[in-house]
Structures are given as structure tokens and as C-alpha cells.
Amino acid sequence: MKKFVKLIAILLSVLSLTFTACKPSGDNGGNSNDNTQTPTYTFVAPDGAPALSIAKFITDNENFGINANFNYKVVASSNIGGFMQQGKADFIIMPVNAASKLYKANSADPYKMVSVITHGNLYLMSSDGTNTLEGLKGKVVGVIGQGLVPDLTLRAIFADNNLLDSVVTGDTPADGKITLRYFAQATEMIPLLKQGVLNIGLLPEPACTNLTKVANNRTWTRVDVQELYDSTTKAYPQAVLMVKSSVLAKHSQEINAMKQYFDANVTWIKQNVEGAINAITSALAEGVTPSLVATNINATVIDNCKIYFEPASDAKQSVVNYINKIIAINAQSAKAVGDDFFLEV
């Protein structure tokens, strides 16, 4: 009898171990269904000035005081929309017009705007001394990307100054008209500016600074497009930080305190330009050619990129106004947004 009882005990012990081994991993911290597991959040930014805004975060593996791991990615500007549309990023920096169209694409977990991060880095560069909008009449102005944000912003400025009817498209000047000549990218325009074939171009930083280096035989006049757009703030809402609603619900306090981290980043990149570029390059998606080179970046260029954290509560009206202005230029360029677009503190 004792041997039988002992045998039963052994069998029960073996069965217990078997059931424990087969227990679903979600019950013991083995997958994302376990509330005790540290989550991983993906933070994506497009190459260029928006990538500068997260350079220190990449270096520091920053988690903003959130009990989570962060996976930082820098992708081609043309690919950034797909991350929001497919819900593949928890935190994402992207142009405000694209965000307005895509923030509800993932209807189960829509995004909200936490802040404006970049506030415009466009400048009219001229070698003939042109420094006013009226002075553009009778001249050809090079512009990157027909129908894209630089073009839309410039046209919104023309509209505000009753000059939109004077705008035509082409490559030869016309009396009393502002002729816009379009290029796919800055590298196509800069050689013509360098040669004097083109005397005026709308360029972003750091392409503006690069122009003054490669064409230093000419005297360049720089007009701040952001100041033309708004003479008070000298800014327009360019790229915004969007965060998934589910992440905001869990970490609202930490996310509301992110401004200090973005402010510290700007100070850091001014002092560590090479380190910032290396950080961005390390997070760059495979196959993407980096647009930023350390030799073309300095503290002045960083200031000209107008990178700073403006909370949604402060930026709301300027975002609504900007979106409405570019929609008036091109109805497909953005989508009107309501209160659900913005993080309400």
C-alpha cells in the first residue's frame, strides 16, 4: 500500500511539472500580454531637420521617464506616412499636412498631436539682392517640389499678400509675374544658382548654408520665409509629434513633460554636431542616403531650422490656420482638423 501511495505521489508531481511547462507564456511574463513585461515603443522621424530633433534621444536611448524601451528609426521623408497609416510607430514626427490626413487611418488606435517640433526652415536665397515679395515680379524663382510643403507655404504667403494671381509656372521671366520653376530636389537647383543661370531659389536649411559655401563667389541675400508667413512668431507649423492614443492613455504625465527633453536636445546638438549626425546615421533605415552632413551643420544652421517643442494647447490655432491656408491653395494637400486631432491637457 505504501508503495502504491508513493507511486501516486510521483505521478502527480510529474503531471504538475508537465502542466507548468505547457502553461501559456502570457501568464508568466513571456510575451506582450503580460502587464509586467517592459514594452518597446517605436519612435520614427523623417531624415532632415526633424531627425535632428531626436539625435540626443538616439544617443541616450532616451525613455522620457517611461518604463519602456524605445526603438528609434530615421526613415526617408517619402516613407514616413506609411508608418502612421499602418500604425507601425508609437511616436512619430511628420509634416503637419500629412498628419492631418492620416492620424485616424488606424481607427482602432488613432494618433493625437502632442506638439509642433519644427517651425519652418525655408529661405529665399538670391544673388541679385532681392529681399521683398514685390521684388520677385519679373523674375524666376526656383522651388523644390511642386505641390509639396515648400511650394504650398510660399503660395499661401503670396495669397496673404494678394500676389497669388501674379504667380505663373515656367523657366523664363515674364513682366509683372512671379515665375516659379520647379525642381525635384535641392541638388538639382543649386548648380544653376551657383552658375547664375538662376538668381533666386527657395531652399531649406542646411541647403542654404551649403549654397553659400559652394557659390561663395556671389553675395547671397537671405529672406526668412517663416517671417514672411508670420512676422510676429517668425514660424509656421511644419513637423509635429504624433502619439498613439493608447500610449497617451498610459503615459500622459511623462509625455506632457517631454518639452524639457527636446529643449536639452537642441542645446546638445549645437555642442555635438558630429555626434548628432552619427546618431542619426546609426538609426537610418537601410538604403536611405543621409541628407545631413556634419560639415554643413553648425549652431546657426540649427537655429535656422527652428526646432523647438510647442505644446498642442499653445499651437492649436496656428496649426488650424496653416492647414486651412494650404487647403485653400490645394484641396488635396491636407484635411481640416477638429479637436480630436490635438492632445488636450
C-alpha positions as CSV (number, residue, x, y, z in Angstrom):
1,M,0.0,0.0,0.0
2,K,2.8,2.4,0.9
3,K,4.5,1.7,-2.5
4,F,1.2,2.4,-4.3
5,V,0.8,5.8,-2.4
6,K,4.4,6.7,-3.3
7,L,3.8,5.8,-6.9
8,I,0.7,8.0,-7.0
9,A,2.6,10.9,-5.5
10,I,5.3,10.6,-8.1
11,L,2.8,10.6,-10.9
12,L,1.1,13.7,-9.5
13,S,4.4,15.5,-9.3
14,V,5.2,14.7,-12.9
15,L,1.8,15.9,-14.1
16,S,2.2,19.1,-12.2
17,L,5.5,19.8,-13.9
18,T,4.0,19.0,-17.3
19,F,1.1,21.4,-16.9
20,T,3.5,24.1,-15.6
21,A,5.7,23.7,-18.7
22,C,2.7,23.9,-21.0
23,K,1.3,27.0,-19.4
24,P,0.8,29.8,-21.9
25,S,3.7,32.2,-21.8
26,G,1.4,35.2,-21.3
27,D,0.8,34.0,-17.8
28,N,4.4,34.1,-16.7
29,G,5.8,37.3,-18.4
30,G,6.9,35.7,-21.6
31,N,5.0,37.9,-24.1
32,S,3.4,41.4,-24.5
33,N,0.1,40.2,-23.0
34,D,1.8,40.2,-19.6
35,N,1.3,43.5,-17.8
36,T,4.7,43.1,-16.0
37,Q,6.7,43.0,-19.2
38,T,8.6,46.1,-20.3
39,P,7.0,47.3,-23.6
40,T,9.0,48.6,-26.6
41,Y,7.8,51.8,-28.3
42,T,8.9,52.7,-31.8
43,F,9.8,56.4,-32.3
44,V,10.1,57.4,-36.0
45,A,11.3,60.6,-37.6
46,P,12.0,61.6,-41.3
47,D,15.5,62.4,-42.3
48,G,16.4,66.1,-42.2
49,A,15.7,68.7,-39.6
50,P,13.1,66.5,-37.8
51,A,15.8,63.9,-37.3
52,L,18.0,66.5,-35.7
53,S,15.2,66.9,-33.1
54,I,15.8,63.4,-31.8
55,A,19.6,63.0,-32.2
56,K,20.3,63.1,-28.4
57,F,17.4,60.7,-27.7
58,I,19.1,58.1,-30.0
59,T,22.4,58.6,-28.3
60,D,21.0,58.3,-24.8
61,N,18.4,55.5,-25.5
62,E,16.0,58.1,-24.0
63,N,12.8,56.8,-22.5
64,F,11.4,60.1,-21.1
65,G,10.9,58.5,-17.7
66,I,8.5,55.9,-19.1
67,N,9.1,52.3,-18.1
68,A,9.7,51.2,-21.6
69,N,12.3,50.5,-24.2
70,F,12.5,52.9,-27.2
71,N,13.4,51.8,-30.7
72,Y,14.4,54.9,-32.7
73,K,14.2,54.9,-36.5
74,V,15.1,57.6,-39.1
75,V,13.4,57.0,-42.5
76,A,13.1,58.7,-45.9
77,S,10.6,61.5,-45.9
78,S,8.7,59.8,-48.6
79,N,8.1,56.7,-46.3
80,I,7.0,58.5,-43.1
81,G,3.3,58.4,-44.0
82,G,3.3,54.7,-44.2
83,F,4.3,54.3,-40.6
84,M,1.3,56.3,-39.4
85,Q,-1.1,54.8,-41.9
86,Q,-0.2,51.2,-40.8
87,G,0.1,52.1,-37.1
88,K,3.8,50.9,-37.1
89,A,5.0,53.8,-34.9
90,D,4.0,54.7,-31.4
91,F,5.7,58.1,-31.6
92,I,6.1,59.8,-35.0
93,I,7.3,63.1,-36.2
94,M,5.9,64.1,-39.6
95,P,4.7,67.1,-41.7
96,V,1.5,68.5,-40.2
97,N,-0.4,68.3,-43.5
98,A,0.3,64.6,-43.9
99,A,-0.6,64.0,-40.2
100,S,-3.9,65.8,-40.8
101,K,-4.8,63.3,-43.5
102,L,-3.6,60.1,-41.8
103,Y,-4.0,60.5,-38.0
104,K,-7.2,58.4,-38.0
105,A,-6.2,55.8,-40.6
106,N,-5.6,53.3,-37.8
107,S,-9.1,53.8,-36.5
108,A,-8.7,51.3,-33.5
109,D,-5.8,53.5,-32.1
110,P,-5.7,56.9,-33.7
111,Y,-2.9,59.4,-33.2
112,K,-3.0,62.8,-31.5
113,M,-0.8,65.8,-31.9
114,V,1.3,66.4,-28.8
115,S,3.4,69.3,-30.1
116,V,4.9,71.2,-33.1
117,I,8.5,70.2,-33.3
118,T,9.9,72.1,-36.3
119,H,8.6,75.5,-37.3
120,G,10.0,76.0,-40.8
121,N,13.5,76.1,-42.3
122,L,12.8,77.8,-45.6
123,Y,14.6,80.8,-47.0
124,L,14.6,82.7,-50.3
125,M,18.2,82.9,-51.4
126,S,19.1,85.5,-54.1
127,S,22.3,86.6,-55.7
128,D,20.7,89.7,-57.2
129,G,19.8,91.4,-53.9
130,T,16.0,90.6,-54.0
131,N,14.6,90.9,-50.5
132,T,10.9,91.6,-50.9
133,L,7.9,89.8,-52.3
134,E,7.2,92.6,-54.8
135,G,10.8,92.3,-55.9
136,L,10.1,88.8,-57.2
137,K,7.9,90.2,-60.0
138,G,9.5,89.8,-63.4
139,K,11.9,87.1,-62.1
140,V,12.2,83.3,-61.9
141,V,12.2,81.6,-58.5
142,G,13.4,78.1,-58.1
143,V,11.2,75.9,-55.8
144,I,11.6,72.3,-54.7
145,G,8.6,70.0,-55.1
146,Q,5.5,71.3,-56.9
147,G,2.5,70.9,-54.6
148,L,4.6,70.0,-51.6
149,V,5.0,71.9,-48.3
150,P,7.6,74.5,-49.5
151,D,5.5,75.3,-52.6
152,L,2.3,75.4,-50.6
153,T,3.8,77.6,-47.9
154,L,5.2,80.1,-50.4
155,R,1.9,80.2,-52.3
156,A,0.0,80.8,-49.0
157,I,2.3,83.8,-48.4
158,F,1.6,85.1,-51.9
159,A,-2.2,84.7,-51.2
160,D,-1.9,86.6,-47.9
161,N,-0.2,89.4,-49.8
162,N,-2.6,89.5,-52.8
163,L,0.1,88.2,-55.1
164,L,-1.2,84.7,-56.0
165,D,-2.8,85.9,-59.2
166,S,0.7,87.1,-60.3
167,V,2.2,83.6,-60.0
168,V,2.9,81.5,-63.1
169,T,4.9,78.4,-63.8
170,G,7.8,78.2,-66.2
171,D,11.5,78.8,-66.7
172,T,11.6,82.2,-68.3
173,P,10.7,85.6,-66.7
174,A,7.5,87.4,-67.5
175,D,6.8,91.1,-67.0
176,G,4.8,91.7,-63.8
177,K,4.7,88.0,-63.0
178,I,6.4,85.8,-60.4
179,T,7.6,82.7,-62.3
180,L,8.1,79.5,-60.3
181,R,10.4,76.9,-61.7
182,Y,10.2,73.6,-60.0
183,F,12.9,71.1,-59.1
184,A,12.7,67.6,-57.5
185,Q,15.4,68.4,-55.0
186,A,17.9,71.0,-53.9
187,T,20.8,69.3,-55.6
188,E,19.2,70.0,-59.0
189,M,18.7,73.7,-58.2
190,I,22.0,74.6,-56.5
191,P,24.2,74.2,-59.6
192,L,22.0,76.7,-61.5
193,L,22.2,79.1,-58.7
194,K,25.9,78.6,-58.5
195,Q,26.3,79.3,-62.2
196,G,24.0,82.3,-62.2
197,V,21.5,80.7,-64.5
198,L,19.0,81.1,-61.7
199,N,19.3,84.1,-59.3
200,I,16.6,83.2,-56.7
201,G,15.8,79.9,-55.1
202,L,13.6,78.7,-52.2
203,L,15.7,76.4,-50.2
204,P,15.6,74.7,-46.7
205,E,18.5,74.6,-44.3
206,P,21.1,73.2,-44.5
207,A,21.0,73.5,-48.3
208,C,21.0,77.3,-47.9
209,T,24.3,77.3,-45.9
210,N,25.7,74.8,-48.4
211,L,24.9,77.1,-51.3
212,T,26.8,80.0,-49.7
213,K,29.8,77.7,-49.5
214,V,29.8,76.2,-52.9
215,A,28.9,79.5,-54.6
216,N,31.0,81.8,-52.4
217,N,31.9,83.9,-55.5
218,R,28.5,85.5,-55.2
219,T,26.9,87.7,-52.5
220,W,23.8,86.0,-51.2
221,T,20.7,87.7,-49.7
222,R,18.7,85.5,-47.4
223,V,15.0,86.2,-46.7
224,D,13.3,84.3,-43.8
225,V,10.2,82.7,-45.3
226,Q,8.8,82.0,-41.8
227,E,8.9,85.7,-41.1
228,L,7.1,86.4,-44.4
229,Y,4.4,83.9,-43.2
230,D,4.1,85.4,-39.7
231,S,6.1,88.5,-38.8
232,T,5.3,88.0,-35.1
233,T,6.3,84.4,-34.5
234,K,8.6,84.1,-37.5
235,A,7.4,80.5,-37.8
236,Y,4.8,78.2,-39.3
237,P,3.9,74.7,-38.0
238,Q,6.0,72.3,-40.2
239,A,6.5,69.0,-38.5
240,V,4.5,67.7,-35.5
241,L,4.9,65.0,-32.9
242,M,2.0,62.5,-33.1
243,V,1.5,59.8,-30.5
244,K,-0.9,56.8,-30.4
245,S,-3.9,57.3,-28.2
246,S,-3.3,54.1,-26.3
247,V,0.2,55.2,-25.4
248,L,-1.0,58.6,-24.3
249,A,-3.6,57.0,-22.1
250,K,-0.9,55.0,-20.3
251,H,1.9,57.7,-20.1
252,S,0.2,61.1,-20.3
253,Q,2.2,62.6,-17.4
254,E,5.5,61.7,-18.9
255,I,4.5,62.7,-22.4
256,N,3.3,66.1,-21.2
257,A,6.8,66.6,-19.7
258,M,8.7,65.9,-22.9
259,K,9.4,69.6,-23.6
260,Q,12.5,69.5,-21.3
261,Y,14.0,66.7,-23.3
262,F,13.5,68.4,-26.6
263,D,15.0,71.6,-25.3
264,A,18.0,69.8,-23.9
265,N,18.4,68.1,-27.3
266,V,18.8,71.4,-29.2
267,T,21.5,72.6,-26.8
268,W,23.3,69.2,-27.1
269,I,23.3,69.1,-30.9
270,K,24.8,72.6,-31.1
271,Q,27.7,71.4,-29.0
272,N,27.9,67.9,-30.5
273,V,27.2,68.3,-34.2
274,E,29.3,65.3,-35.3
275,G,27.8,63.2,-32.6
276,A,24.3,64.2,-33.6
277,I,24.9,63.3,-37.3
278,N,26.5,60.0,-36.3
279,A,23.4,59.2,-34.1
280,I,21.0,60.0,-36.9
281,T,23.0,57.9,-39.3
282,S,23.1,54.9,-36.9
283,A,19.2,54.9,-36.8
284,L,18.8,55.5,-40.6
285,A,16.8,52.9,-42.4
286,E,18.7,50.6,-44.7
287,G,19.2,52.0,-48.2
288,V,18.5,55.6,-47.2
289,T,21.2,58.1,-48.1
290,P,21.6,60.6,-45.3
291,S,20.7,64.2,-46.2
292,L,22.7,65.7,-43.3
293,V,26.5,66.1,-43.3
294,A,28.4,67.4,-40.2
295,T,30.4,69.8,-42.3
296,N,27.2,71.7,-43.3
297,I,25.8,71.9,-39.8
298,N,26.6,74.4,-37.2
299,A,24.8,76.3,-34.4
300,T,23.5,78.9,-36.8
301,V,22.1,76.3,-39.1
302,I,20.4,74.6,-36.2
303,D,18.9,77.9,-35.1
304,N,17.7,78.4,-38.7
305,C,15.9,75.0,-38.6
306,K,13.7,76.4,-35.8
307,I,13.5,73.2,-33.7
308,Y,11.6,73.6,-30.5
309,F,8.7,72.0,-28.6
310,E,5.4,73.9,-28.7
311,P,2.7,72.0,-26.9
312,A,-0.5,71.3,-28.8
313,S,-2.5,73.5,-26.4
314,D,-0.4,76.5,-27.5
315,A,0.0,75.6,-31.2
316,K,-3.6,74.6,-31.9
317,Q,-4.8,77.8,-33.6
318,S,-1.6,78.2,-35.7
319,V,-2.0,74.6,-36.9
320,V,-5.6,75.1,-37.8
321,N,-4.8,78.3,-39.6
322,Y,-1.9,76.8,-41.6
323,I,-3.9,73.8,-42.6
324,N,-6.8,75.9,-43.8
325,K,-4.4,78.2,-45.8
326,I,-2.8,75.3,-47.7
327,I,-6.1,73.6,-48.3
328,A,-7.2,76.9,-50.0
329,I,-4.2,76.5,-52.3
330,N,-4.7,72.8,-52.9
331,A,-7.7,71.0,-51.5
332,Q,-5.8,67.7,-51.5
333,S,-2.8,69.0,-49.6
334,A,-4.3,68.5,-46.1
335,K,-7.5,67.7,-44.3
336,A,-9.3,70.1,-41.9
337,V,-8.8,69.0,-38.3
338,G,-11.0,69.3,-35.3
339,D,-10.4,69.0,-31.5
340,D,-9.8,65.2,-31.8
341,F,-6.5,65.9,-33.7
342,F,-5.0,67.6,-30.6
343,L,-3.9,66.3,-27.2
344,E,-6.0,68.1,-24.7
345,V,-4.1,68.6,-21.4
